[in-house]
Amino acid sequence: GAVVSQHPSRVICKSGTSVKIECRSLDFQATTMFWYRQFPKQSLMLMATSNEGSKATYEQGVEKDKFLINHASLTLSTLTVTSAHPEDSSFYICSASFLAGAQGETQYFGPGTRLLVL
Amino acid sequence: AQSVTQLGSHVSVSEGALVLLRCNYSSSVPPYLFWYVQYPNQGLQLLLKYTTGATLVKGINGFEAEFKKSETSFHLTKPSAHMSDAAEYFCAVSGISGTYKYIFGTGTRLKVLA
């Protein structure tokens, strides 16, 4: 149980285009979803937290107009990288949890999406 | 500032040897603690977690970890390493300063030698 999927697993795009990444909780309803970015051989950096039906909360330094997050349902959150540039190339990972804002709540991670912007 | 420290960015062990990956946190209030494993180009898989209760926690794939409040530690161990254990391991905490967000350690890459 508690499976999270991401699509696509890998995407290559030209500079200036927008890319949408989907994160789905397959067998549970995820009240809260998180988006992380991971640079090579580094840890995960939290970008934003989204709760179903409300606006995402972005971490300091993350441009909300560049990284648009939508959490339209209890099983789907999307991250859109707008006007992508080479510096946006990275590994993006989402996670989902059952309970909104519950301390100690486990996050279940998706397999990640590797974005390469040419 | 609250933080999570994983000593040793790279650890090598022989197949069959003890695995010990270290994790220390800085917080006056015991947080919730997690260990995740990441295989190349994949997401994170939960190995085990500590919330309350018994301080020795058993997880998947033969791993276990012990929460030691006095040492602010949550080290991960496995009695006998297997080649398939080679991966990146992340310690994470939540509940610090009342937040449910994870704070991740920098990760430890485990290499298992034949």
Interface residues (C-beta under 8 A of the other chain):
Chain A: V4 Q6 F34 Q42 S43 L44 L46 T49 F91 I93 S95 G101 A102 Q103 G104 E105 T106 Q107 Y108 F109 G110 P111 G112 R114
Chain B: Y32 F34 Y36 N41 Q42 G43 L44 Q45 L46 K49 T51 F90 S94 G95 G98 T99 Y100 K101 Y102 F104 G105 T106 G107
